[in-house]
């Protein structure tokens, strides 16, 4: 038999629940949305009060499918909402296609009322496209950071798990929605309730907006070597203008030969090869997530000529940049 649960006493709780409008975009990420929604549901349960309400909105007001294929029935179309409502866009894959003219027009119109508007996962792209992040700090899933930076230089993009800048909220996706909602719950009703929600979620490591979304370099590569990590970090931060192996080696107090041995031992490839793979990975992201020309993608990834870029790209991905761009456009239109 279940034991009676302990409820959290909420002092001076508002008579009217705070309402969230979850705007589910086509192919949205289920985990990001569900994490946010569950935090609100559990806050109500733990306080034994209806502190939060929510409605699901979507273009057309009928059904929307997430990236896992599950279909959700909407409560409403893109209708007028109240100034006190909190609007949360839920993005996912193919965010450019999901960012429609109707959605952008609705966002701009609602934003003029001054409500809190946020973007979960890749939905920061949609907010930026609507001009709602100009001059503000924001974050987006790490896989979309390169393309976002190229398109929206007026936004101060960070690598944080989530960002709250005035009445704009953004998250990196996945479970970062939990971290954002725990902060909002704590701001609304205190740390005790937020911690109780985290306990119910079995969420023992609550992150703040000071935490970054990606694993550390040593964890990602599975090697804990300070000089190797330092070199890789320099490589990742200098894609557009690559640094020569000799300068990289000098920066960490090694000879070029020692650096070569270090990469061969731990990563089974040369520093030059590893650097090239980083640059090509960024190039592939830009080809698939932006409308940048192949020439501009090449320049953004440190290639002096399109022909050299194409040759390296084909050797690594077994296709050319032009074919990659064409096949991705075909997939989007299907």
C-alpha positions in Angstrom: 0.0 0.0 0.0 1.3 3.5 -0.9 2.2 5.7 2.0 0.6 9.1 2.1 2.8 11.6 0.3 4.1 14.7 2.1 2.9 17.9 0.5 4.7 21.2 0.4 2.9 24.1 2.0 2.8 27.0 -0.3 2.6 30.4 1.4 0.8 33.2 -0.4 0.0 31.0 -3.4 -1.8 33.1 -6.1 -5.5 32.5 -6.5 -5.0 32.1 -10.3 -2.8 29.3 -11.6 0.1 30.3 -13.9 -0.8 29.1 -17.4 1.7 27.7 -20.0 0.9 27.5 -23.7 3.0 24.7 -25.2 3.3 25.3 -28.9 4.2 21.9 -30.4 6.0 22.4 -33.7 6.1 19.7 -36.4 8.7 17.0 -35.5 9.2 18.4 -32.0 11.4 16.5 -29.5 9.2 14.5 -27.1 11.7 14.4 -24.2 12.2 18.1 -24.1 8.4 18.8 -24.0 7.6 15.9 -21.6 10.3 17.0 -19.2 8.8 20.5 -18.9 5.3 19.3 -18.6 6.0 16.6 -16.0 7.8 19.2 -13.8 4.6 21.3 -13.7 2.4 18.3 -13.1 4.5 17.2 -10.2 4.6 20.7 -8.7 0.8 20.6 -8.6 0.8 17.2 -7.0 3.5 18.0 -4.4 1.7 21.2 -3.3 -1.7 19.6 -3.5 -2.8 22.7 -5.4 -3.3 23.7 -9.0 -0.4 26.1 -9.3 0.1 25.5 -13.0 -2.2 24.9 -15.9 -1.3 24.3 -19.6 -2.7 24.0 -23.0 -1.3 22.5 -26.2 -1.3 24.7 -29.2 -0.2 24.1 -32.8 -0.7 25.4 -36.3 -4.1 24.2 -37.5 -5.2 23.3 -34.0 -5.7 19.6 -34.7 -2.8 17.2 -34.4 1.0 17.4 -34.4 3.6 14.6 -34.6 6.8 14.5 -32.6 10.1 13.2 -34.0 9.4 9.8 -32.6 6.2 9.5 -34.6 3.6 9.9 -31.8 0.7 12.2 -32.6 -0.7 14.7 -30.2 -4.1 16.3 -30.3 -4.1 20.1 -29.8 -6.2 22.1 -27.4 -6.1 25.2 -29.6 -4.8 26.8 -32.8 -2.4 29.7 -32.8 -4.9 31.9 -31.1 -4.6 35.0 -29.0 -3.4 34.3 -25.5 -3.2 36.4 -22.3 -0.3 38.7 -21.3 0.2 36.6 -18.2 0.5 33.3 -20.1 3.9 31.8 -20.6 4.5 30.6 -24.2 6.9 27.8 -24.7 7.8 26.7 -28.3 8.8 23.0 -28.5 11.2 22.4 -31.4 13.0 19.4 -32.7 14.4 18.2 -36.1 14.0 20.1 -39.3 13.4 23.3 -37.3 13.7 25.5 -40.4 10.8 23.8 -42.1 8.7 23.9 -39.0 9.3 27.6 -38.6 6.4 28.8 -40.8 5.3 32.3 -41.8 2.1 31.8 -39.8 3.9 30.9 -36.7 6.4 33.8 -37.0 3.5 36.3 -37.5 1.7 34.9 -34.5 4.8 35.1 -32.3 5.5 38.7 -33.3 1.9 39.7 -32.6 1.8 38.0 -29.2 5.3 39.3 -28.2 4.0 42.9 -28.5 1.9 42.2 -25.4 5.0 41.5 -23.4 4.5 37.9 -22.2 7.3 35.5 -21.3 8.2 33.5 -24.4 10.6 30.6 -24.5 12.0 28.0 -26.9 12.8 24.5 -25.9 15.5 22.5 -27.7 15.9 23.9 -31.3 13.0 26.4 -30.9 15.5 29.2 -30.1 15.9 29.3 -33.9 12.3 30.2 -34.3 12.5 32.9 -31.7 15.6 34.3 -33.4 13.9 34.2 -36.8 11.0 36.2 -35.3 13.5 38.8 -34.0 12.6 38.0 -30.4 16.2 37.3 -29.3 17.9 40.3 -30.8 20.5 41.7 -28.3 19.7 38.9 -25.8 21.6 35.9 -24.5 20.3 32.5 -25.6 21.2 28.8 -26.0 20.3 26.0 -28.4 21.1 22.4 -28.8 24.9 22.0 -29.4 24.3 20.3 -32.8 22.6 23.5 -34.1 25.1 26.0 -32.6 27.3 26.4 -35.7 24.4 27.2 -38.0 22.7 29.4 -35.5 25.8 31.5 -35.1 26.2 32.0 -38.8 22.6 33.2 -39.2 21.9 35.2 -36.1 25.0 37.3 -35.2 22.7 39.7 -33.3 22.0 37.0 -30.7 24.6 36.4 -27.9 24.6 32.6 -28.1 26.0 30.7 -25.1 26.7 27.0 -24.5 24.6 27.0 -21.3 22.0 24.3 -20.4 19.4 27.0 -20.3 19.2 30.8 -20.4 16.8 33.3 -18.8 17.3 36.8 -20.2 14.4 39.0 -19.2 11.2 37.6 -20.6 13.0 35.3 -23.0 13.8 31.6 -22.1 15.8 29.1 -24.1 17.0 25.6 -23.4 19.5 23.3 -25.0 17.0 20.4 -25.3 16.6 17.0 -23.7 16.5 17.1 -19.9 17.5 20.8 -19.8 13.8 21.5 -19.7 13.7 20.1 -16.2 16.4 22.5 -15.1 14.6 25.5 -16.5 11.2 24.5 -15.0 12.8 23.9 -11.6 14.2 27.4 -11.7 10.8 28.8 -12.6 9.1 26.8 -9.9 11.6 27.9 -7.3 11.1 31.6 -8.4 7.4 31.2 -8.2 7.0 29.1 -5.0 10.3 28.6 -3.4 13.3 26.2 -3.4 11.5 23.6 -1.2 8.9 22.9 -3.8 11.5 22.8 -6.6 13.6 20.4 -4.7 10.6 18.2 -4.0 9.8 18.1 -7.7 13.4 17.1 -8.5 13.2 14.3 -5.9 10.1 13.0 -7.5 11.8 13.0 -10.9 14.8 11.2 -9.5 16.8 14.2 -10.6 19.7 14.5 -8.2 22.0 16.9 -10.1 20.1 20.1 -10.7 21.9 22.3 -13.2 21.9 26.1 -13.3 22.4 28.5 -16.2 26.1 28.4 -15.5 26.4 24.8 -16.5 27.3 24.0 -20.1 25.4 21.4 -22.1 28.1 19.3 -23.6 30.3 16.8 -21.8 33.9 17.9 -21.1 36.5 17.1 -23.8 38.1 14.3 -21.6 34.7 12.6 -21.1 33.8 12.9 -24.8 37.0 11.4 -26.1 37.3 8.9 -23.3 40.8 10.1 -22.5 42.0 12.1 -19.5 45.2 13.8 -20.7 45.3 17.6 -19.9 47.5 18.6 -22.8 45.5 16.5 -25.3 42.3 18.1 -24.0 43.8 21.6 -24.3 44.8 21.0 -27.9 41.4 19.7 -28.9 39.7 22.6 -27.2 41.9 25.0 -29.2 41.0 23.1 -32.4 37.2 23.4 -31.7 37.5 27.1 -31.0 39.5 27.8 -34.2 37.6 26.1 -37.1 37.4 29.0 -39.5 41.1 29.8 -39.2 42.9 26.5 -38.4 46.1 26.6 -36.3 49.1 24.6 -37.5 50.2 21.6 -35.5 53.5 23.2 -34.7 51.8 26.2 -33.0 49.3 23.9 -31.2 52.2 21.9 -29.9 54.1 25.0 -28.8 51.0 26.3 -26.9 51.0 23.3 -24.6 54.8 23.1 -24.3 55.4 20.1 -26.6 57.3 19.4 -29.8 55.3 18.7 -33.0 56.6 15.1 -32.9 55.4 14.7 -29.3 52.0 16.0 -30.2 51.9 13.5 -33.1 52.7 10.6 -30.8 50.1 11.8 -28.3 47.3 11.8 -30.9 48.4 8.5 -32.4 48.5 6.8 -28.9 45.1 8.0 -27.7 43.0 8.7 -30.8 44.7 6.6 -33.5 45.0 9.5 -35.9 47.3 12.4 -36.5 46.5 15.9 -35.2 45.9 17.1 -38.7 43.5 14.3 -39.4 41.5 14.9 -36.2 41.4 18.7 -37.0 40.1 17.9 -40.5 37.3 15.7 -39.1 36.2 18.5 -36.8 36.1 21.0 -39.6 34.2 18.6 -41.9 31.7 17.9 -39.1 30.9 21.6 -38.8 30.7 21.8 -42.6 28.1 19.0 -42.7 26.1 20.7 -40.0 26.1 24.0 -42.0 25.2 22.3 -45.2 22.2 20.5 -43.6 20.9 23.3 -41.4 21.5 26.5 -43.3 21.0 28.0 -46.8 24.7 29.1 -46.9 26.3 28.5 -50.3 28.9 25.7 -50.5 31.6 28.3 -51.0 30.7 30.1 -47.8 30.5 26.9 -45.9 34.0 26.0 -47.1 35.3 29.4 -46.0 33.6 29.1 -42.6 35.3 25.8 -42.0 38.8 27.0 -43.0 39.1 25.7 -46.6 40.7 28.2 -49.0 39.1 26.7 -52.1 35.8 25.0 -52.9 37.7 22.3 -54.9 39.9 21.3 -51.9 36.8 21.4 -49.6 34.9 19.1 -52.0 37.8 16.7 -52.3 38.2 16.4 -48.5 34.4 16.1 -47.9 34.1 13.3 -50.5 37.0 11.4 -49.0 35.4 11.5 -45.5 31.6 11.2 -46.3 31.7 9.5 -49.6 29.7 12.2 -51.2 30.2 15.8 -52.4 29.0 18.9 -50.5 26.6 19.7 -53.4 25.1 16.2 -53.3 24.8 16.4 -49.5 22.9 19.6 -49.8 20.7 18.3 -52.5 19.8 15.0 -50.8 19.0 16.8 -47.6 16.7 19.2 -49.4 14.9 16.2 -51.0 14.4 14.6 -47.5 12.9 17.9 -46.2 10.4 18.1 -49.0 9.1 14.5 -48.7 
